Amino acid sequence: MSKALGFFLGLFSGMVVGGVAVLLLTPKAGRELRDELQDDLGNIARDVGHTFGGSYILLERQQQNSAQEPTS
């Protein structure tokens, strides 16, 4: 196994274990915690969508501009 693969496998495993530990040790009620997690995940998904959506639009415009420029 390569060092990079081992590193990322360990990183992912640590994130999963840490996430489970946080969920088990949090002092909030179950319903309150689920609602907060849904809100946070929705915000993250929205932010990622805006970031990648904006990048896609910029790349699409650049491609259109490049196609319209006359070649020498």
PQR file with spaces between the fields and no chain letter, atoms N, CA, C, O and H, PARSE charges and radii, in Angstrom:
ATOM       1  N    MET     1       0.860   -1.169    0.000 -0.4000 1.5000
ATOM       2  CA   MET     1       0.000    0.000    0.000 -0.0000 2.0000
ATOM       3  C    MET     1       0.908    1.234    0.000  0.5500 1.7000
ATOM       4  O    MET     1       1.873    1.311    0.761 -0.5500 1.4000
ATOM       5  N    SER     2       0.580    2.193   -0.865 -0.4000 1.5000
ATOM       6  CA   SER     2       1.402    3.396   -0.930 -0.0000 2.0000
ATOM       7  C    SER     2       1.206    4.248    0.314  0.5500 1.7000
ATOM       8  O    SER     2       0.218    4.113    1.037 -0.5500 1.4000
ATOM       9  H    SER     2      -0.203    2.131   -1.483  0.4000 1.0000
ATOM      10  N    LYS     3       2.167    5.123    0.542 -0.4000 1.5000
ATOM      11  CA   LYS     3       2.088    5.987    1.722 -0.0000 2.0000
ATOM      12  C    LYS     3       0.892    6.931    1.638  0.5500 1.7000
ATOM      13  O    LYS     3       0.227    7.184    2.643 -0.5500 1.4000
ATOM      14  H    LYS     3       2.969    5.233   -0.045  0.4000 1.0000
ATOM      15  N    ALA     4       0.618    7.451    0.440 -0.4000 1.5000
ATOM      16  CA   ALA     4      -0.499    8.396    0.281 -0.0000 2.0000
ATOM      17  C    ALA     4      -1.831    7.702    0.551  0.5500 1.7000
ATOM      18  O    ALA     4      -2.701    8.265    1.216 -0.5500 1.4000
ATOM      19  H    ALA     4       1.158    7.245   -0.376  0.4000 1.0000
ATOM      20  N    LEU     5      -1.993    6.485    0.039 -0.4000 1.5000
ATOM      21  CA   LEU     5      -3.237    5.745    0.264 -0.0000 2.0000
ATOM      22  C    LEU     5      -3.418    5.450    1.744  0.5500 1.7000
ATOM      23  O    LEU     5      -4.520    5.583    2.275 -0.5500 1.4000
ATOM      24  H    LEU     5      -1.287    6.028   -0.501  0.4000 1.0000
ATOM      25  N    GLY     6      -2.356    5.054    2.403 -0.4000 1.5000
ATOM      26  CA   GLY     6      -2.419    4.796    3.838 -0.0000 2.0000
ATOM      27  C    GLY     6      -2.760    6.043    4.629  0.5500 1.7000
ATOM      28  O    GLY     6      -3.519    5.996    5.597 -0.5500 1.4000
ATOM      29  H    GLY     6      -1.460    4.946    1.971  0.4000 1.0000
ATOM      30  N    PHE     7      -2.178    7.179    4.195 -0.4000 1.5000
ATOM      31  CA   PHE     7      -2.470    8.439    4.867 -0.0000 2.0000
ATOM      32  C    PHE     7      -3.943    8.799    4.748  0.5500 1.7000
ATOM      33  O    PHE     7      -4.585    9.136    5.742 -0.5500 1.4000
ATOM      34  H    PHE     7      -1.562    7.218    3.408  0.4000 1.0000
ATOM      35  N    PHE     8      -4.481    8.730    3.530 -0.4000 1.5000
ATOM      36  CA   PHE     8      -5.878    9.107    3.329 -0.0000 2.0000
ATOM      37  C    PHE     8      -6.845    8.124    3.978  0.5500 1.7000
ATOM      38  O    PHE     8      -7.911    8.522    4.447 -0.5500 1.4000
ATOM      39  H    PHE     8      -3.959    8.456    2.722  0.4000 1.0000
ATOM      40  N    LEU     9      -6.485    6.854    4.010 -0.4000 1.5000
ATOM      41  CA   LEU     9      -7.312    5.875    4.707 -0.0000 2.0000
ATOM      42  C    LEU     9      -7.337    6.172    6.207  0.5500 1.7000
ATOM      43  O    LEU     9      -8.390    6.093    6.841 -0.5500 1.4000
ATOM      44  H    LEU     9      -5.619    6.530    3.629  0.4000 1.0000
ATOM      45  N    GLY    10      -6.192    6.507    6.763 -0.4000 1.5000
ATOM      46  CA   GLY    10      -6.130    6.875    8.176 -0.0000 2.0000
ATOM      47  C    GLY    10      -6.873    8.168    8.456  0.5500 1.7000
ATOM      48  O    GLY    10      -7.547    8.291    9.479 -0.5500 1.4000
ATOM      49  H    GLY    10      -5.337    6.571    6.248  0.4000 1.0000
ATOM      50  N    LEU    11      -6.755    9.135    7.552 -0.4000 1.5000
ATOM      51  CA   LEU    11      -7.460   10.399    7.709 -0.0000 2.0000
ATOM      52  C    LEU    11      -8.970   10.183    7.692  0.5500 1.7000
ATOM      53  O    LEU    11      -9.687   10.710    8.543 -0.5500 1.4000
ATOM      54  H    LEU    11      -6.208    9.035    6.721  0.4000 1.0000
ATOM      55  N    PHE    12      -9.446    9.415    6.729 -0.4000 1.5000
ATOM      56  CA   PHE    12     -10.880    9.134    6.635 -0.0000 2.0000
ATOM      57  C    PHE    12     -11.376    8.375    7.856  0.5500 1.7000
ATOM      58  O    PHE    12     -12.429    8.698    8.406 -0.5500 1.4000
ATOM      59  H    PHE    12      -8.864    8.987    6.038  0.4000 1.0000
ATOM      60  N    SER    13     -10.622    7.368    8.282 -0.4000 1.5000
ATOM      61  CA   SER    13     -11.014    6.595    9.466 -0.0000 2.0000
ATOM      62  C    SER    13     -11.084    7.481   10.700  0.5500 1.7000
ATOM      63  O    SER    13     -12.005    7.359   11.507 -0.5500 1.4000
ATOM      64  H    SER    13      -9.767    7.106    7.835  0.4000 1.0000
ATOM      65  N    GLY    14     -10.123    8.361   10.844 -0.4000 1.5000
ATOM      66  CA   GLY    14     -10.121    9.275   11.984 -0.0000 2.0000
ATOM      67  C    GLY    14     -11.308   10.218   11.973  0.5500 1.7000
ATOM      68  O    GLY    14     -11.880   10.521   13.020 -0.5500 1.4000
ATOM      69  H    GLY    14      -9.374    8.460   10.188  0.4000 1.0000
ATOM      70  N    MET    15     -11.679   10.683   10.780 -0.4000 1.5000
ATOM      71  CA   MET    15     -12.845   11.565   10.680 -0.0000 2.0000
ATOM      72  C    MET    15     -14.117   10.828   11.080  0.5500 1.7000
ATOM      73  O    MET    15     -14.961   11.381   11.785 -0.5500 1.4000
ATOM      74  H    MET    15     -11.214   10.436    9.930  0.4000 1.0000
ATOM      75  N    VAL    16     -14.256    9.594   10.636 -0.4000 1.5000
ATOM      76  CA   VAL    16     -15.455    8.814   10.967 -0.0000 2.0000
ATOM      77  C    VAL    16     -15.517    8.556   12.471  0.5500 1.7000
ATOM      78  O    VAL    16     -16.557    8.760   13.096 -0.5500 1.4000
ATOM      79  H    VAL    16     -13.570    9.145   10.063  0.4000 1.0000
ATOM      80  N    VAL    17     -14.416    8.113   13.041 -0.4000 1.5000
ATOM      81  CA   VAL    17     -14.388    7.831   14.489 -0.0000 2.0000
ATOM      82  C    VAL    17     -14.643    9.113   15.280  0.5500 1.7000
ATOM      83  O    VAL    17     -15.389    9.092   16.259 -0.5500 1.4000
ATOM      84  H    VAL    17     -13.571    7.948   12.533  0.4000 1.0000
ATOM      85  N    GLY    18     -14.038   10.222   14.872 -0.4000 1.5000
ATOM      86  CA   GLY    18     -14.259   11.491   15.556 -0.0000 2.0000
ATOM      87  C    GLY    18     -15.704   11.944   15.458  0.5500 1.7000
ATOM      88  O    GLY    18     -16.270   12.439   16.433 -0.5500 1.4000
ATOM      89  H    GLY    18     -13.432   10.239   14.076  0.4000 1.0000
ATOM      90  N    GLY    19     -16.302   11.778   14.289 -0.4000 1.5000
ATOM      91  CA   GLY    19     -17.706   12.156   14.115 -0.0000 2.0000
ATOM      92  C    GLY    19     -18.637   11.342   14.989  0.5500 1.7000
ATOM      93  O    GLY    19     -19.563   11.879   15.598 -0.5500 1.4000
ATOM      94  H    GLY    19     -15.842   11.377   13.497  0.4000 1.0000
ATOM      95  N    VAL    20     -18.391   10.053   15.049 -0.4000 1.5000
ATOM      96  CA   VAL    20     -19.225    9.187   15.896 -0.0000 2.0000
ATOM      97  C    VAL    20     -19.041    9.558   17.363  0.5500 1.7000
ATOM      98  O    VAL    20     -20.013    9.598   18.117 -0.5500 1.4000
ATOM      99  H    VAL    20     -17.639    9.617   14.555  0.4000 1.0000
ATOM     100  N    ALA    21     -17.815    9.827   17.770 -0.4000 1.5000
ATOM     101  CA   ALA    21     -17.563   10.210   19.164 -0.0000 2.0000
ATOM     102  C    ALA    21     -18.295   11.506   19.512  0.5500 1.7000
ATOM     103  O    ALA    21     -18.874   11.620   20.593 -0.5500 1.4000
ATOM     104  H    ALA    21     -17.025    9.794   17.158  0.4000 1.0000
ATOM     105  N    VAL    22     -18.273   12.466   18.618 -0.4000 1.5000
ATOM     106  CA   VAL    22     -18.974   13.732   18.866 -0.0000 2.0000
ATOM     107  C    VAL    22     -20.470   13.487   18.998  0.5500 1.7000
ATOM     108  O    VAL    22     -21.117   14.026   19.896 -0.5500 1.4000
ATOM     109  H    VAL    22     -17.803   12.373   17.741  0.4000 1.0000
ATOM     110  N    LEU    23     -21.014   12.678   18.109 -0.4000 1.5000
ATOM     111  CA   LEU    23     -22.456   12.413   18.173 -0.0000 2.0000
ATOM     112  C    LEU    23     -22.851   11.707   19.459  0.5500 1.7000
ATOM     113  O    LEU    23     -23.919   11.971   20.011 -0.5500 1.4000
ATOM     114  H    LEU    23     -20.489   12.240   17.380  0.4000 1.0000
ATOM     115  N    LEU    24     -22.001   10.813   19.936 -0.4000 1.5000
ATOM     116  CA   LEU    24     -22.325   10.072   21.157 -0.0000 2.0000
ATOM     117  C    LEU    24     -22.112   10.897   22.429  0.5500 1.7000
ATOM     118  O    LEU    24     -22.768   10.655   23.442 -0.5500 1.4000
ATOM     119  H    LEU    24     -21.134   10.598   19.487  0.4000 1.0000
ATOM     120  N    LEU    25     -21.217   11.848   22.379 -0.4000 1.5000
ATOM     121  CA   LEU    25     -20.866   12.590   23.596 -0.0000 2.0000
ATOM     122  C    LEU    25     -21.500   13.975   23.681  0.5500 1.7000
ATOM     123  O    LEU    25     -21.269   14.697   24.650 -0.5500 1.4000
ATOM     124  H    LEU    25     -20.684   12.044   21.556  0.4000 1.0000
ATOM     125  N    THR    26     -22.277   14.348   22.707 -0.4000 1.5000
ATOM     126  CA   THR    26     -22.884   15.681   22.725 -0.0000 2.0000
ATOM     127  C    THR    26     -24.004   15.754   23.763  0.5500 1.7000
ATOM     128  O    THR    26     -24.732   14.779   23.953 -0.5500 1.4000
ATOM     129  H    THR    26     -22.465   13.761   21.919  0.4000 1.0000
ATOM     130  N    PRO    27     -24.149   16.892   24.433 -0.5600 1.5000
ATOM     131  CA   PRO    27     -25.176   17.008   25.472  0.2800 2.0000
ATOM     132  C    PRO    27     -26.560   17.396   24.933  0.5500 1.7000
ATOM     133  O    PRO    27     -27.485   17.578   25.723 -0.5500 1.4000
ATOM     134  N    LYS    28     -26.721   17.525   23.640 -0.4000 1.5000
ATOM     135  CA   LYS    28     -28.011   17.938   23.082 -0.0000 2.0000
ATOM     136  C    LYS    28     -28.956   16.758   22.945  0.5500 1.7000
ATOM     137  O    LYS    28     -28.536   15.602   22.888 -0.5500 1.4000
ATOM     138  H    LYS    28     -25.969   17.377   22.998  0.4000 1.0000
ATOM     139  N    ALA    29     -30.240   17.077   22.894 -0.4000 1.5000
ATOM     140  CA   ALA    29     -31.250   16.044   22.666 -0.0000 2.0000
ATOM     141  C    ALA    29     -31.162   15.564   21.217  0.5500 1.7000
ATOM     142  O    ALA    29     -30.684   16.293   20.348 -0.5500 1.4000
ATOM     143  H    ALA    29     -30.581   18.016   22.941  0.4000 1.0000
ATOM     144  N    GLY    30     -31.612   14.361   20.963 -0.4000 1.5000
ATOM     145  CA   GLY    30     -31.521   13.754   19.639 -0.0000 2.0000
ATOM     146  C    GLY    30     -32.170   14.582   18.546  0.5500 1.7000
ATOM     147  O    GLY    30     -31.563   14.819   17.501 -0.5500 1.4000
ATOM     148  H    GLY    30     -32.000   13.768   21.670  0.4000 1.0000
ATOM     149  N    ARG    31     -33.385   15.019   18.775 -0.4000 1.5000
ATOM     150  CA   ARG    31     -34.113   15.793   17.765 -0.0000 2.0000
ATOM     151  C    ARG    31     -33.413   17.117   17.470  0.5500 1.7000
ATOM     152  O    ARG    31     -33.289   17.525   16.315 -0.5500 1.4000
ATOM     153  H    ARG    31     -33.878   14.827   19.624  0.4000 1.0000
ATOM     154  N    GLU    32     -32.963   17.774   18.524 -0.4000 1.5000
ATOM     155  CA   GLU    32     -32.266   19.054   18.376 -0.0000 2.0000
ATOM     156  C    GLU    32     -30.965   18.870   17.584  0.5500 1.7000
ATOM     157  O    GLU    32     -30.632   19.678   16.718 -0.5500 1.4000
ATOM     158  H    GLU    32     -33.063   17.442   19.462  0.4000 1.0000
ATOM     159  N    LEU    33     -30.245   17.803   17.895 -0.4000 1.5000
ATOM     160  CA   LEU    33     -28.997   17.511   17.209 -0.0000 2.0000
ATOM     161  C    LEU    33     -29.245   17.208   15.731  0.5500 1.7000
ATOM     162  O    LEU    33     -28.515   17.700   14.871 -0.5500 1.4000
ATOM     163  H    LEU    33     -30.515   17.146   18.599  0.4000 1.0000
ATOM     164  N    ARG    34     -30.263   16.407   15.429 -0.4000 1.5000
ATOM     165  CA   ARG    34     -30.577   16.076   14.028 -0.0000 2.0000
ATOM     166  C    ARG    34     -30.964   17.320   13.246  0.5500 1.7000
ATOM     167  O    ARG    34     -30.547   17.489   12.100 -0.5500 1.4000
ATOM     168  H    ARG    34     -30.856   16.007   16.128  0.4000 1.0000
ATOM     169  N    ASP    35     -31.752   18.184   13.852 -0.4000 1.5000
ATOM     170  CA   ASP    35     -32.149   19.425   13.185 -0.0000 2.0000
ATOM     171  C    ASP    35     -30.934   20.307   12.888  0.5500 1.7000
ATOM     172  O    ASP    35     -30.807   20.871   11.801 -0.5500 1.4000
ATOM     173  H    ASP    35     -32.091   18.047   14.783  0.4000 1.0000
ATOM     174  N    GLU    36     -30.051   20.412   13.876 -0.4000 1.5000
ATOM     175  CA   GLU    36     -28.854   21.225   13.682 -0.0000 2.0000
ATOM     176  C    GLU    36     -27.947   20.639   12.604  0.5500 1.7000
ATOM     177  O    GLU    36     -27.392   21.374   11.787 -0.5500 1.4000
ATOM     178  H    GLU    36     -30.154   19.954   14.759  0.4000 1.0000
ATOM     179  N    LEU    37     -27.797   19.309   12.603 -0.4000 1.5000
ATOM     180  CA   LEU    37     -26.977   18.659   11.578 -0.0000 2.0000
ATOM     181  C    LEU    37     -27.571   18.862   10.189  0.5500 1.7000
ATOM     182  O    LEU    37     -26.834   19.112    9.236 -0.5500 1.4000
ATOM     183  H    LEU    37     -28.248   18.712   13.266  0.4000 1.0000
ATOM     184  N    GLN    38     -28.887   18.759   10.062 -0.4000 1.5000
ATOM     185  CA   GLN    38     -29.519   18.988    8.768 -0.0000 2.0000
ATOM     186  C    GLN    38     -29.292   20.410    8.295  0.5500 1.7000
ATOM     187  O    GLN    38     -29.019   20.629    7.115 -0.5500 1.4000
ATOM     188  H    GLN    38     -29.485   18.556   10.837  0.4000 1.0000
ATOM     189  N    ASP    39     -29.399   21.371    9.182 -0.4000 1.5000
ATOM     190  CA   ASP    39     -29.151   22.766    8.820 -0.0000 2.0000
ATOM     191  C    ASP    39     -27.701   22.966    8.369  0.5500 1.7000
ATOM     192  O    ASP    39     -27.440   23.605    7.350 -0.5500 1.4000
ATOM     193  H    ASP    39     -29.621   21.193   10.141  0.4000 1.0000
ATOM     194  N    ASP    40     -26.761   22.410    9.143 -0.4000 1.5000
ATOM     195  CA   ASP    40     -25.346   22.563    8.812 -0.0000 2.0000
ATOM     196  C    ASP    40     -25.012   21.892    7.480  0.5500 1.7000
ATOM     197  O    ASP    40     -24.304   22.473    6.657 -0.5500 1.4000
ATOM     198  H    ASP    40     -26.972   21.890    9.971  0.4000 1.0000
ATOM     199  N    LEU    41     -25.511   20.685    7.266 -0.4000 1.5000
ATOM     200  CA   LEU    41     -25.237   19.992    6.011 -0.0000 2.0000
ATOM     201  C    LEU    41     -25.880   20.717    4.837  0.5500 1.7000
ATOM     202  O    LEU    41     -25.311   20.764    3.747 -0.5500 1.4000
ATOM     203  H    LEU    41     -26.085   20.214    7.935  0.4000 1.0000
ATOM     204  N    GLY    42     -27.053   21.278    5.053 -0.4000 1.5000
ATOM     205  CA   GLY    42     -27.697   22.059    3.997 -0.0000 2.0000
ATOM     206  C    GLY    42     -26.879   23.290    3.644  0.5500 1.7000
ATOM     207  O    GLY    42     -26.740   23.633    2.470 -0.5500 1.4000
ATOM     208  H    GLY    42     -27.516   21.239    5.939  0.4000 1.0000
ATOM     209  N    ASN    43     -26.335   23.958    4.662 -0.4000 1.5000
ATOM     210  CA   ASN    43     -25.487   25.132    4.410 -0.0000 2.0000
ATOM     211  C    ASN    43     -24.215   24.755    3.663  0.5500 1.7000
ATOM     212  O    ASN    43     -23.795   25.461    2.747 -0.5500 1.4000
ATOM     213  H    ASN    43     -26.447   23.679    5.616  0.4000 1.0000
ATOM     214  N    ILE    44     -23.604   23.643    4.054 -0.4000 1.5000
ATOM     215  CA   ILE    44     -22.387   23.187    3.379 -0.0000 2.0000
ATOM     216  C    ILE    44     -22.697   22.830    1.929  0.5500 1.7000
ATOM     217  O    ILE    44     -21.954   23.208    1.024 -0.5500 1.4000
ATOM     218  H    ILE    44     -23.946   23.069    4.798  0.4000 1.0000
ATOM     219  N    ALA    45     -23.783   22.109    1.706 -0.4000 1.5000
ATOM     220  CA   ALA    45     -24.153   21.730    0.342 -0.0000 2.0000
ATOM     221  C    ALA    45     -24.430   22.968   -0.505  0.5500 1.7000
ATOM     222  O    ALA    45     -24.039   23.026   -1.671 -0.5500 1.4000
ATOM     223  H    ALA    45     -24.387   21.801    2.441  0.4000 1.0000
ATOM     224  N    ARG    46     -25.098   23.948    0.074 -0.4000 1.5000
ATOM     225  CA   ARG    46     -25.388   25.179   -0.661 -0.0000 2.0000
ATOM     226  C    ARG    46     -24.090   25.915   -1.014  0.5500 1.7000
ATOM     227  O    ARG    46     -23.931   26.392   -2.137 -0.5500 1.4000
ATOM     228  H    ARG    46     -25.415   23.901    1.021  0.4000 1.0000
ATOM     229  N    ASP    47     -23.170   26.004   -0.056 -0.4000 1.5000
ATOM     230  CA   ASP    47     -21.902   26.693   -0.294 -0.0000 2.0000
ATOM     231  C    ASP    47     -21.081   25.987   -1.370  0.5500 1.7000
ATOM     232  O    ASP    47     -20.498   26.636   -2.239 -0.5500 1.4000
ATOM     233  H    ASP    47     -23.300   25.616    0.857  0.4000 1.0000
ATOM     234  N    VAL    48     -21.037   24.665   -1.310 -0.4000 1.5000
ATOM     235  CA   VAL    48     -20.304   23.906   -2.322 -0.0000 2.0000
ATOM     236  C    VAL    48     -20.951   24.100   -3.693  0.5500 1.7000
ATOM     237  O    VAL    48     -20.259   24.262   -4.698 -0.5500 1.4000
ATOM     238  H    VAL    48     -21.511   24.138   -0.605  0.4000 1.0000
ATOM     239  N    GLY    49     -22.262   24.082   -3.722 -0.4000 1.5000
ATOM     240  CA   GLY    49     -22.960   24.305   -4.988 -0.0000 2.0000
ATOM     241  C    GLY    49     -22.674   25.672   -5.572  0.5500 1.7000
ATOM     242  O    GLY    49     -22.478   25.805   -6.780 -0.5500 1.4000
ATOM     243  H    GLY    49     -22.824   23.950   -2.906  0.4000 1.0000
ATOM     244  N    HIS    50     -22.648   26.698   -4.718 -0.4000 1.5000
ATOM     245  CA   HIS    50     -22.338   28.052   -5.194 -0.0000 2.0000
ATOM     246  C    HIS    50     -20.897   28.122   -5.701  0.5500 1.7000
ATOM     247  O    HIS    50     -20.628   28.725   -6.740 -0.5500 1.4000
ATOM     248  H    HIS    50     -22.808   26.590   -3.737  0.4000 1.0000
ATOM     249  N    THR    51     -19.982   27.507   -4.970 -0.4000 1.5000
ATOM     250  CA   THR    51     -18.572   27.559   -5.355 -0.0000 2.0000
ATOM     251  C    THR    51     -18.351   26.870   -6.693  0.5500 1.7000
ATOM     252  O    THR    51     -17.773   27.459   -7.607 -0.5500 1.4000
ATOM     253  H    THR    51     -20.200   27.017   -4.127  0.4000 1.0000
ATOM     254  N    PHE    52     -18.805   25.633   -6.813 -0.4000 1.5000
ATOM     255  CA   PHE    52     -18.572   24.905   -8.050 -0.0000 2.0000
ATOM     256  C    PHE    52     -19.460   25.398   -9.173  0.5500 1.7000
ATOM     257  O    PHE    52     -19.051   25.382  -10.334 -0.5500 1.4000
ATOM     258  H    PHE    52     -19.274   25.155   -6.070  0.4000 1.0000
ATOM     259  N    GLY    53     -20.661   25.834   -8.853 -0.4000 1.5000
ATOM     260  CA   GLY    53     -21.543   26.379   -9.876 -0.0000 2.0000
ATOM     261  C    GLY    53     -20.963   27.654  -10.465  0.5500 1.7000
ATOM     262  O    GLY    53     -20.992   27.847  -11.680 -0.5500 1.4000
ATOM     263  H    GLY    53     -20.993   25.847   -7.910  0.4000 1.0000
ATOM     264  N    GLY    54     -20.436   28.527   -9.609 -0.4000 1.5000
ATOM     265  CA   GLY    54     -19.813   29.761  -10.081 -0.0000 2.0000
ATOM     266  C    GLY    54     -18.579   29.482  -10.920  0.5500 1.7000
ATOM     267  O    GLY    54     -18.349   30.150  -11.929 -0.5500 1.4000
ATOM     268  H    GLY    54     -20.412   28.370   -8.621  0.4000 1.0000
ATOM     269  N    SER    55     -17.783   28.502  -10.515 -0.4000 1.5000
ATOM     270  CA   SER    55     -16.597   28.139  -11.278 -0.0000 2.0000
ATOM     271  C    SER    55     -16.990   27.589  -12.640  0.5500 1.7000
ATOM     272  O    SER    55     -16.345   27.890  -13.645 -0.5500 1.4000
ATOM     273  H    SER    55     -17.969   27.959   -9.696  0.4000 1.0000
ATOM     274  N    TYR    56     -18.038   26.789  -12.676 -0.4000 1.5000
ATOM     275  CA   TYR    56     -18.496   26.214  -13.938 -0.0000 2.0000
ATOM     276  C    TYR    56     -18.951   27.311  -14.890  0.5500 1.7000
ATOM     277  O    TYR    56     -18.639   27.275  -16.081 -0.5500 1.4000
ATOM     278  H    TYR    56     -18.562   26.544  -11.860  0.4000 1.0000
ATOM     279  N    ILE    57     -19.689   28.289  -14.367 -0.4000 1.5000
ATOM     280  CA   ILE    57     -20.176   29.378  -15.208 -0.0000 2.0000
ATOM     281  C    ILE    57     -18.998   30.174  -15.765  0.5500 1.7000
ATOM     282  O    ILE    57     -18.995   30.532  -16.942 -0.5500 1.4000
ATOM     283  H    ILE    57     -19.942   28.318  -13.401  0.4000 1.0000
ATOM     284  N    LEU    58     -17.991   30.455  -14.921 -0.4000 1.5000
ATOM     285  CA   LEU    58     -16.816   31.185  -15.397 -0.0000 2.0000
ATOM     286  C    LEU    58     -16.086   30.414  -16.487  0.5500 1.7000
ATOM     287  O    LEU    58     -15.691   30.996  -17.497 -0.5500 1.4000
ATOM     288  H    LEU    58     -17.993   30.164  -13.964  0.4000 1.0000
ATOM     289  N    LEU    59     -15.903   29.123  -16.295 -0.4000 1.5000
ATOM     290  CA   LEU    59     -15.226   28.308  -17.299 -0.0000 2.0000
ATOM     291  C    LEU    59     -16.026   28.259  -18.599  0.5500 1.7000
ATOM     292  O    LEU    59     -15.454   28.306  -19.688 -0.5500 1.4000
ATOM     293  H    LEU    59     -16.224   28.651  -15.474  0.4000 1.0000
ATOM     294  N    GLU    60     -17.329   28.165  -18.482 -0.4000 1.5000
ATOM     295  CA   GLU    60     -18.182   28.125  -19.669 -0.0000 2.0000
ATOM     296  C    GLU    60     -18.069   29.438  -20.449  0.5500 1.7000
ATOM     297  O    GLU    60     -17.978   29.422  -21.677 -0.5500 1.4000
ATOM     298  H    GLU    60     -17.793   28.126  -17.598  0.4000 1.0000
ATOM     299  N    ARG    61     -18.076   30.566  -19.751 -0.4000 1.5000
ATOM     300  CA   ARG    61     -17.937   31.873  -20.406 -0.0000 2.0000
ATOM     301  C    ARG    61     -16.571   32.019  -21.064  0.5500 1.7000
ATOM     302  O    ARG    61     -16.469   32.545  -22.172 -0.5500 1.4000
ATOM     303  H    ARG    61     -18.150   30.579  -18.754  0.4000 1.0000
ATOM     304  N    GLN    62     -15.521   31.556  -20.387 -0.4000 1.5000
ATOM     305  CA   GLN    62     -14.180   31.629  -20.964 -0.0000 2.0000
ATOM     306  C    GLN    62     -14.099   30.789  -22.237  0.5500 1.7000
ATOM     307  O    GLN    62     -13.479   31.193  -23.220 -0.5500 1.4000
ATOM     308  H    GLN    62     -15.604   31.128  -19.487  0.4000 1.0000
ATOM     309  N    GLN    63     -14.722   29.631  -22.207 -0.4000 1.5000
ATOM     310  CA   GLN    63     -14.714   28.763  -23.373 -0.0000 2.0000
ATOM     311  C    GLN    63     -15.468   29.430  -24.528  0.5500 1.7000
ATOM     312  O    GLN    63     -15.011   29.380  -25.670 -0.5500 1.4000
ATOM     313  H    GLN    63     -15.226   29.303  -21.408  0.4000 1.0000
ATOM     314  N    GLN    64     -16.593   30.040  -24.250 -0.4000 1.5000
ATOM     315  CA   GLN    64     -17.361   30.726  -25.287 -0.0000 2.0000
ATOM     316  C    GLN    64     -16.567   31.900  -25.851  0.5500 1.7000
ATOM     317  O    GLN    64     -16.553   32.112  -27.063 -0.5500 1.4000
ATOM     318  H    GLN    64     -16.965   30.081  -23.322  0.4000 1.0000
ATOM     319  N    ASN    65     -15.908   32.661  -24.984 -0.4000 1.5000
ATOM     320  CA   ASN    65     -15.092   33.793  -25.438 -0.0000 2.0000
ATOM     321  C    ASN    65     -13.930   33.320  -26.295  0.5500 1.7000
ATOM     322  O    ASN    65     -13.595   33.957  -27.294 -0.5500 1.4000
ATOM     323  H    ASN    65     -15.919   32.489  -23.999  0.4000 1.0000
ATOM     324  N    SER    66     -13.315   32.214  -25.914 -0.4000 1.5000
ATOM     325  CA   SER    66     -12.190   31.674  -26.684 -0.0000 2.0000
ATOM     326  C    SER    66     -12.665   31.205  -28.049  0.5500 1.7000
ATOM     327  O    SER    66     -11.956   31.369  -29.042 -0.5500 1.4000
ATOM     328  H    SER    66     -13.588   31.697  -25.102  0.4000 1.0000
ATOM     329  N    ALA    67     -13.831   30.635  -28.109 -0.4000 1.5000
ATOM     330  CA   ALA    67     -14.356   30.132  -29.386 -0.0000 2.0000
ATOM     331  C    ALA    67     -14.731   31.308  -30.307  0.5500 1.7000
ATOM     332  O    ALA    67     -14.681   31.160  -31.529 -0.5500 1.4000
ATOM     333  H    ALA    67     -14.407   30.502  -27.303  0.4000 1.0000
ATOM     334  N    GLN    68     -15.098   32.455  -29.754 -0.4000 1.5000
ATOM     335  CA   GLN    68     -15.504   33.592  -30.561 -0.0000 2.0000
ATOM     336  C    GLN    68     -14.336   34.441  -31.024  0.5500 1.7000
ATOM     337  O    GLN    68     -14.481   35.199  -31.983 -0.5500 1.4000
ATOM     338  H    GLN    68     -15.138   32.575  -28.762  0.4000 1.0000
ATOM     339  N    GLU    69     -13.176   34.343  -30.375 -0.4000 1.5000
ATOM     340  CA   GLU    69     -12.018   35.146  -30.757 -0.0000 2.0000
ATOM     341  C    GLU    69     -11.463   34.649  -32.082  0.5500 1.7000
ATOM     342  O    GLU    69     -11.323   33.446  -32.302 -0.5500 1.4000
ATOM     343  H    GLU    69     -13.057   33.728  -29.595  0.4000 1.0000
ATOM     344  N    PRO    70     -11.145   35.602  -32.970 -0.5600 1.5000
ATOM     345  CA   PRO    70     -10.574   35.183  -34.244  0.2800 2.0000
ATOM     346  C    PRO    70      -9.148   34.653  -34.055  0.5500 1.7000
ATOM     347  O    PRO    70      -8.399   35.163  -33.221 -0.5500 1.4000
ATOM     348  N    THR    71      -8.788   33.663  -34.807 -0.4000 1.5000
ATOM     349  CA   THR    71      -7.441   33.099  -34.733 -0.0000 2.0000
ATOM     350  C    THR    71      -6.561   33.797  -35.744  0.5500 1.7000
ATOM     351  O    THR    71      -7.033   34.197  -36.808 -0.5500 1.4000
ATOM     352  H    THR    71      -9.396   33.249  -35.485  0.4000 1.0000
ATOM     353  N    SER    72      -5.298   33.948  -35.429 -0.4000 1.5000
ATOM     354  CA   SER    72      -4.368   34.648  -36.325 -0.0000 2.0000
ATOM     355  C    SER    72      -3.707   33.698  -37.274  0.5500 1.7000
ATOM     356  O    SER    72      -2.894   34.115  -38.099 -0.5500 1.4000
ATOM     357  H    SER    72      -4.915   33.623  -34.564  0.4000 1.0000
